[in-house]
Amino acid sequence: MKRIILTILTVFILQNLSGQTVFKDGFEGGSLKPEWTAQPSLDGIDGISAIHSTGELAGVAHTGSFGFALGKSADGDLTTNALDLTLDLSAHTNDELELSFWFKHRIDETHYEDGIFISDDNGLNFRKIFSFEPQKWRHDLYGSFPALDLDSLIRREGLTATSNFVIRFQQRGVSDFSGSFDYQADGIYIDDIEIKVADTIVPSTLPYANDFESGLGSEWKINNPFLVGGTAQEEHITPSWSVGTFEGQGMGTGFALGLGKSTSNNGENTSAIDLHLDLSAHVN
C-alpha cells in the first residue's frame, strides 16, 4: 500500500489597515444613514437636529448641497440638541483611530454642552471629549480641526471601542438660525464627518532635507496641540505648499510650509505639525 502524504500550507495575510475609512458621511443622500440618530430637544423645546439643503438653510453645506443643522426653530428658552453616531468599533480596539469633521456656527454662544461626547454602552452614559467653544470661532465660516486622536481620547476616559459605541455631536442655544447679533442667533452646522484608521507614520533617517516641492511625506503628521480635548480654532491653516496662498511674502520660490491663520478675529490660535525622525543610529 502506498502512503499518501498531504501537506496543507496555510497562508496568513496580514492586513494593513492604515488609512482605512471606518465611517464617512457628507449627508449628500439627503436622509440620515442608519448609523445616525437625530436627537432634537434633549431638553427645552423647538429643537432642530436634521439634514438641510443649502436651499433651506443658506450655507449649511461645506461641500455638496447638504449639511447637518443643530439649533432651534424659534427663539425662546435654552434647548440642547444632538446627533448620535452609533458604530461597531469592536474590530478596532488596537487601532489608532482619527475623527475629523467640518464645523460652522451662527453666532452661537459657548455652553458646556457644545461639543463631542462618547459612550461605550449604547448611549446610557456619556463622557465629554471635546469642546466646540464656538465664540472662539469666526461665525458663518466653515473650518476644521486637526483630526482628533479618537482612540487616545477613548482610553483617557476609561472607555473601550465596543460594538455599540456612540459619538454624539451636541449644541445648546436659545435662538434660531436667523439674526445678526449675538443675542439674535444660535446654531451650528456640521458636515463631512470621517472616522478612519490613522495613516502610518514612517520616521525618516538622517541626513534629512525637505524643500516641500513634493508636499509632505509619511514622516510628517498634522497635529492638534491640544490632544486631549482643548481646541485649535478653525482658522488654523492646514499646512500648504503654495506660495500664492501666502502672497509670496518672504517665501522665496516654489513651495513652503505654512503655519498660521487663514482669517482674522479676536481669538488666538495654535497650529502644529510634527516631524518624525529615527535617531537610533545617532544615540552617541
N, C-alpha and C positions, 0 to 999 in steps of 0.2 A: 504494500500500500504506500502510495506516495503521500507525503505530508505537504500540505499547502500552508504556507505561512503568509498571512495577510497583515501587511503593515499599514496602519492608518496614520496619516500625517494630519495634524491639526494646526491650522494657521490662525494665529491671533492677530487681528488688525487693531492697532491702537489708533483710535480716532482723535484727531487734533481738533478740539472744539474752539480754538482761538478765533475770535471774531464771529462766532455763530450767533445768529439772532434768535432769542428766546421768544420775544413778542415785539410786534411793531404795529402802530396804527396811526394814521393821519386822518381818520374819520371820513375818508372820501366816499365810503359807501352810502353815507347819509343816514345810516342807522347804526346802533351800537352792536358790536360783536358780542357773542355770548359770554366772553370773559369780563365784560363790563357790567356794573350795576349803578344806575343813577340814584343818588340819594339827596333829593331836594328837601329843604326844610327839616333837617335833623332836629333843629329846634327853631322856633319862630314860624313865620308864615310868608307866603308869596315867594318861596324859593324857586330858583331855576337851576337845574342840572341837566343840560341837554345839548345835543348837537344842533348847530345852527349853520346856515349858509351865509355867505357874505351879503346876499340879498336881504336876509332877515336882520342880521347884525353886522353893520359895516366893520370890516377889519378883523372879523372873528378868526379868519383862517391865516395861518402862517404860510402854508403852501396849498395850492388847490383852491377848492371852493367851500370847504367845510372846516370848522373848528369846534371846540367844546367850550361852552359858557357855564360859569358858576357865578350866580348872583341872585338878583331879585327882579320880580316883575313890577313891583310898586314900592315906593318909599314907605318907611314905617319903622317897625321895631327891628332889633338885631336878629339876623337869621343865619344859621350855619348850613352850608350846602357841601356836598361831597360827591366824588366819583370814585367808585371802588373797582380795582382791577384784581381779579382772583386768578391765580396761576398755580400750576403744579410745578414747583421748583425742586421736588424731591430728587431729581436726577442731577441737580447742580449744587449739591451740598458742599462739594470740594472745588467748585469753580469760582473764579474771580468774575463777579457779575457787575455790570455797569448799568445805571439808569440815566437816560438823557431825555430831555423834553424841552419844548419851547413855551414861553410864558409871556403874557401881556396883561396889563391891568388898566382899568378905567378909573383912575384917580382913587384907587382902593386904599383905605386906611389899614395900617398894620394891626392885626389882632393875633393873639397867641394861637388861635385856631387856624390861621392861614399857614398851610404847609403840607408836608407829606408825612403820613403816618403808616405804620406797618403792623401786621398781625400775622402770627403763625398758627392761629386757631380758628380760622374761617371767620374772622371779624368779631369774635367775642371780646377780645381785649386788643387795644391799640397802643403803640409806642410812637411818639413823635421823633422823626429822624432829621427833619429839615424844615427850616422856616423860610417862607417866601419873602417876608418883610417888604411888601410892595411899595411902601413910602420911600424906600431907598432906590427904587427903580424909576426911570423916566416913564411917564404914563403914555399909553397909546403907541408903544413901540415894542414889537416882538423881539425877544432875545433869548439866549440860552445860557445856562450854567455849564461849566466843565462837567463831564459825566460824573455822577455820584458813584462812589465806591460802595455799591449796594451790599455786597457780602460782608464787608467790614462793618457797615452800619448794623446789619442784622446781628452779627456776633457781639457788637458793642452793647446791644440791648438784651443780650442773653437769649435771643430767639434762634430759630432753626429754619432753614429753607425747606418747608413742608409741601405736601401735596395740595394743601388748601391755604396757600399764602395770599394775603391781601395787601395791596398797596393802595392807599387812599390819598387822593388829591382833594384838599379841603379849603374852603373860603368862608369868611364871615363878614357880613356887612349890613348896613341899614338902608341903603338907597339902591335904586335901579341903575341901569347902564347909561341912562341919559344924564345930561347936566354937564356943566363946565368947571365947577369948582369942587373943592374937597368935600363940602357938605352936601353936594347935589348928586354925586355919582359914586358908584361902587361896582365891584365885579371884576372877575378875571377870565381870561381866555387861555386855554392850553391846546397844544397841537403837536403832532409829530413826536409821539412818545415811543421810546425804544428801550428794551432791555436786552442786553447781549452779553456774551462771554467776552471779557476784555481781550484785546489783541495782545499777543505775546510780545514782551519786551526783550530785545536781544542786545545786551550790553556790548558796546564797541571796545576793542582793544586799542592800545596806543601803538604808534602815534595816531592821533585823531585830528581831522580837519573837516570843516563843512562850510562851504560858501553859500549853501542853500539854493544853489542853482537847480537842484533836482528835488527840492522840497525836504520834508523831514523823513528820516529813516526810522527803522524799528528800534533805535536806541533812544528815541525821544518819546515823551508822554506829556500831553497837555493835562494839567492837574488842577485840582481845586485846593487852594491853600488852606481852606477850612474844611478838612476832610470829614470831620465828624459832626457836621450839622450846621455850621455857620453859613454865611453867604458870600459868594463873589458875585457882584452885581452883573446884570445882564449887559451892561455896556462894555464888558471886557472884550478885547479883540482876540478872537481865536487866531493864533499865530498865522500870519500871512506873509507871502513872499513877494508880492507885487509892490514895486517901488511906487507905482501910481497910487496905491491905497494911502500912502503917507505923503503924497505930493512931492516925493523926491527930496525931502528935507534932510540933507546930510546922509542920505542912504547910499550915495555913490551910484554905481551902475549895476544892472542885473537885479538880483533878488536879495532880500534881507529878512531877518526875523524881527517881527514887531510885537511888543507887549505894551498894552495901554488901553485907552478907551476910544470908542467909536462915536460917542456923543458927550456933550457937556451937561452936567447937572450939579446939584449941590452936595452930592454924596461922594465919598471916597471909594476907591476900587483897588482891588489887588488881583493881579494876574500871575500865573505861574506856569512854567514848563520845565520838565526835568530831563536832564541828560544822564543816561545810564552808561557807566564805564566799567569794564572789567580791569581792575588794577592788581589782580592777584599775582601777576608776574613782576610786580614792582614793589613788593612789600618791604624790600631792603634798599 
